[in-house]
Amino acid sequence: MKLSRILSNQNGVSRQQANRAIASGLVRVDGEVCTNAAREVSRFQGVVVGDKVIKRALPAHYLMLNKPAGYLSATWDPVHPTVMELLPPEIRADLHIAGRLDRASTGLMILTNDGLWSRRLTEPEIKLPKVYRVSTLRPIEPHTAQRFEEGIWFAYEGLTTSPATLEQLGPTDARVTILEGRYHQVKRMFHAVGNQVTSLHRERIGEITLPRDLAPGAWRSLEPDEVQSVPTGRATVFGKAGRLAVT
């Protein structure tokens, strides 16, 4: 919402009076004087006129979770446990999931209440790499890496996947990096080359990597550099394991 509108809505003044207050240097956004009446102010930023608080900043949460198998990537389900049940009750209602995993899959999940930030994290055009550790039912054929690099045709969507890389780690183990996040994408890619995924573990999204010492079911706040690695240019947060990250 524009700064002038916030002042006129919350402070009981006209838009003209709000503009004059802003131009005179009486208004601060997040502690800094702002003279731009058209500035967009997010719900995570506070606004003060003189000594009067006009708008309080809401806390911004950026969390990573090591998802165990058996949990749904959902906010609620009547049958199965969800990843939200692994988080403190007082913050669950405000969070949404940025990049889902199916119930059998494990690994890195991101949860936040910042919709603009999460859209940048998952937006296909940004092409942030997503890295998975994969085990397969049958040995991985030598041609698989080339097929993934060329792209796999998905008839349902009527498209070819973006080039993906496969690093073979063993006869039935590999690390796969994709630049999209289509429905069951990695499993469908292996199915297209005549194989079947038996386990899928997400290790990384962009520059955010799941720590080896974060146990299944555990969570922590993202560090400032992790949040800022997603190209939004806005958030500054601080967090420690088991604590909320806030602006």
Wavefront OBJ file of the C-alpha trace (Angstrom):
o trace
v 0.000 0.000 0.000
v 1.265 3.492 -0.811
v 2.628 5.494 2.115
v 0.224 8.423 1.600
v -2.748 6.078 1.676
v -1.567 4.448 4.895
v -1.335 7.859 6.561
v -4.747 9.028 5.367
v -6.417 5.705 6.274
v -4.797 5.165 9.671
v -4.169 8.737 10.855
v -7.537 10.298 10.053
v -6.152 12.984 7.751
v -6.774 13.881 4.128
v -4.490 12.647 1.375
v -3.246 16.223 0.894
v -2.353 16.516 4.594
v -0.621 13.140 4.434
v 1.448 14.255 1.446
v 2.499 17.440 3.262
v 3.583 15.463 6.335
v 5.610 13.121 4.174
v 7.243 15.943 2.193
v 8.201 17.752 5.424
v 10.225 14.760 6.652
v 7.966 13.877 9.587
v 7.352 10.294 8.422
v 9.670 7.353 9.022
v 9.433 3.892 7.457
v 11.338 1.244 9.389
v 13.105 4.021 11.284
v 14.247 5.963 8.205
v 12.784 9.271 7.038
v 10.789 8.829 3.823
v 9.676 11.782 1.661
v 8.228 9.694 -1.163
v 4.428 9.645 -0.798
v 4.115 6.963 -3.500
v 6.423 4.512 -1.769
v 4.952 1.031 -1.432
v 5.029 -0.159 2.171
v 4.737 -3.867 2.932
v 2.982 -5.378 5.924
v 6.431 -6.180 7.337
v 7.372 -2.477 7.587
v 6.431 0.004 10.311
v 5.358 3.625 9.806
v 5.781 6.419 12.366
v 4.717 10.083 12.137
v 6.642 12.137 14.675
v 6.291 10.055 17.840
v 3.039 8.384 16.796
v 3.066 4.807 15.488
v 0.715 4.667 12.484
v 1.447 1.112 11.382
v 3.289 -1.614 13.251
v 5.519 -4.006 11.356
v 4.397 -7.618 11.331
v 7.085 -10.257 11.898
v 8.260 -11.976 8.723
v 8.954 -15.706 9.060
v 11.352 -17.630 6.819
v 11.824 -21.227 7.923
v 13.421 -24.406 6.625
v 12.207 -27.852 7.641
v 13.717 -31.294 7.127
v 10.560 -33.097 6.028
v 10.305 -36.748 7.120
v 8.503 -39.358 5.019
v 4.812 -39.781 5.762
v 3.943 -36.096 6.181
v 1.792 -34.196 3.694
v 2.922 -30.868 2.258
v -0.318 -29.217 3.308
v -1.607 -26.868 5.967
v -4.286 -29.347 7.105
v -5.542 -32.835 6.284
v -8.258 -34.931 7.989
v -6.365 -38.213 7.543
v -2.592 -37.769 7.308
v -0.201 -35.720 9.455
v 1.026 -32.543 7.786
v 4.330 -30.687 7.960
v 2.586 -27.906 9.887
v 2.261 -30.256 12.855
v 6.060 -30.207 13.153
v 6.027 -26.444 13.860
v 4.995 -24.448 16.950
v 1.197 -23.905 17.015
v 1.506 -20.139 17.459
v 3.009 -19.593 13.987
v 1.288 -22.272 11.870
v -1.730 -20.225 10.809
v 0.375 -17.484 9.213
v 2.624 -19.761 7.132
v 2.376 -21.266 3.681
v 4.583 -23.782 1.883
v 6.969 -22.645 -0.840
v 7.716 -25.741 -2.931
v 5.937 -28.943 -1.982
v 7.143 -32.531 -1.659
v 4.898 -35.580 -1.922
v 4.132 -37.627 1.184
v 6.828 -40.254 0.588
v 9.589 -37.746 -0.233
v 11.913 -36.165 2.316
v 14.221 -33.215 2.726
v 14.261 -29.468 2.390
v 11.004 -27.560 2.673
v 10.618 -23.787 2.931
v 7.764 -22.165 4.864
v 7.091 -18.440 5.065
v 4.427 -15.779 5.501
v 6.020 -13.562 2.844
v 4.070 -14.228 -0.346
v 6.185 -11.992 -2.587
v 9.382 -13.714 -1.458
v 7.970 -17.233 -1.881
v 6.719 -16.439 -5.385
v 10.246 -15.467 -6.374
v 11.547 -18.678 -4.826
v 9.195 -20.863 -6.875
v 8.650 -18.766 -10.018
v 9.555 -20.889 -13.087
v 11.085 -17.916 -14.917
v 13.667 -17.425 -12.155
v 14.942 -20.998 -12.694
v 16.471 -21.511 -9.271
v 18.105 -24.951 -9.242
v 16.456 -27.651 -7.124
v 18.749 -30.521 -6.168
v 17.529 -34.015 -5.243
v 19.210 -37.196 -4.058
v 17.451 -40.060 -5.849
v 17.431 -43.853 -5.541
v 15.912 -46.002 -8.283
v 14.454 -49.483 -8.576
v 16.673 -50.482 -11.499
v 20.229 -49.519 -12.452
v 20.436 -46.109 -14.079
v 21.131 -46.530 -17.787
v 24.078 -44.650 -19.345
v 21.790 -42.654 -21.643
v 19.726 -41.198 -18.764
v 21.942 -38.156 -18.184
v 21.777 -37.202 -21.856
v 17.993 -37.631 -21.969
v 17.607 -35.392 -18.932
v 19.897 -32.791 -20.479
v 17.841 -32.806 -23.693
v 14.574 -32.473 -21.775
v 11.752 -34.940 -21.273
v 8.424 -34.582 -23.074
v 5.463 -34.380 -20.697
v 2.361 -35.162 -22.748
v -0.112 -34.048 -20.074
v 1.268 -30.502 -20.007
v 2.278 -30.578 -23.675
v 5.823 -29.393 -23.012
v 9.437 -30.468 -22.772
v 11.178 -29.997 -19.440
v 14.082 -27.585 -19.129
v 17.538 -29.200 -19.295
v 18.338 -31.124 -16.102
v 21.617 -32.605 -14.902
v 22.215 -36.066 -13.463
v 25.302 -36.932 -11.424
v 25.461 -40.691 -10.974
v 26.592 -41.711 -7.472
v 26.096 -45.477 -7.757
v 24.282 -48.077 -9.850
v 20.893 -46.967 -8.516
v 21.763 -43.623 -6.903
v 22.082 -40.161 -8.402
v 21.919 -36.459 -7.705
v 19.498 -34.675 -10.041
v 19.260 -30.916 -10.545
v 16.158 -29.425 -12.175
v 15.246 -25.811 -12.930
v 11.486 -26.210 -12.604
v 9.119 -27.730 -10.080
v 6.459 -29.523 -12.055
v 4.139 -32.114 -10.540
v 6.214 -35.192 -9.565
v 8.783 -33.990 -12.090
v 11.790 -36.101 -11.101
v 9.719 -39.269 -10.734
v 8.088 -38.697 -14.124
v 11.449 -38.070 -15.770
v 12.785 -41.414 -14.551
v 9.547 -43.117 -15.571
v 10.043 -41.718 -19.084
v 13.392 -43.535 -19.361
v 12.010 -46.837 -18.053
v 12.997 -46.589 -14.409
v 11.246 -45.954 -11.091
v 12.189 -43.718 -8.185
v 12.173 -45.508 -4.824
v 13.306 -42.557 -2.700
v 13.543 -38.826 -3.268
v 15.298 -36.383 -0.939
v 15.555 -32.650 -1.675
v 18.925 -31.213 -0.681
v 18.867 -27.658 -2.012
v 16.718 -24.880 -3.502
v 18.782 -22.110 -5.074
v 21.451 -21.196 -2.522
v 19.468 -22.636 0.415
v 20.940 -26.006 1.404
v 19.563 -28.447 3.952
v 22.204 -28.838 6.703
v 23.383 -32.367 7.395
v 22.876 -31.855 11.122
v 19.214 -30.802 10.850
v 17.382 -33.933 11.927
v 14.237 -35.200 10.168
v 11.276 -33.273 11.555
v 13.462 -30.416 12.834
v 13.315 -26.824 11.615
v 15.212 -23.585 11.884
v 14.915 -20.001 10.698
v 16.777 -19.072 7.547
v 19.911 -17.006 7.999
v 19.995 -13.496 6.483
v 22.181 -14.559 3.547
v 19.810 -17.443 2.773
v 16.794 -15.135 2.644
v 18.660 -12.555 0.611
v 19.876 -15.181 -1.887
v 16.349 -15.143 -3.361
v 16.336 -12.093 -5.664
v 13.795 -9.795 -3.999
v 16.092 -7.155 -2.585
v 13.893 -6.472 0.456
v 14.166 -8.768 3.439
v 16.664 -8.424 6.261
v 16.163 -11.077 8.908
v 17.996 -12.729 11.748
v 17.345 -16.181 13.109
v 18.730 -19.088 15.084
v 17.724 -22.711 15.239
v 14.249 -23.071 16.683
v 13.567 -19.321 16.708
v 11.524 -17.077 14.441
v 13.209 -14.902 11.877
v 11.760 -11.408 11.863
v 12.257 -8.167 10.014
l 1 2 3 4 5 6 7 8 9 10 11 12 13 14 15 16 17 18 19 20 21 22 23 24 25 26 27 28 29 30 31 32 33 34 35 36 37 38 39 40 41 42 43 44 45 46 47 48 49 50 51 52 53 54 55 56 57 58 59 60 61 62 63 64 65 66 67 68 69 70 71 72 73 74 75 76 77 78 79 80 81 82 83 84 85 86 87 88 89 90 91 92 93 94 95 96 97 98 99 100 101 102 103 104 105 106 107 108 109 110 111 112 113 114 115 116 117 118 119 120 121 122 123 124 125 126 127 128 129 130 131 132 133 134 135 136 137 138 139 140 141 142 143 144 145 146 147 148 149 150 151 152 153 154 155 156 157 158 159 160 161 162 163 164 165 166 167 168 169 170 171 172 173 174 175 176 177 178 179 180 181 182 183 184 185 186 187 188 189 190 191 192 193 194 195 196 197 198 199 200 201 202 203 204 205 206 207 208 209 210 211 212 213 214 215 216 217 218 219 220 221 222 223 224 225 226 227 228 229 230 231 232 233 234 235 236 237 238 239 240 241 242 243 244 245 246 247
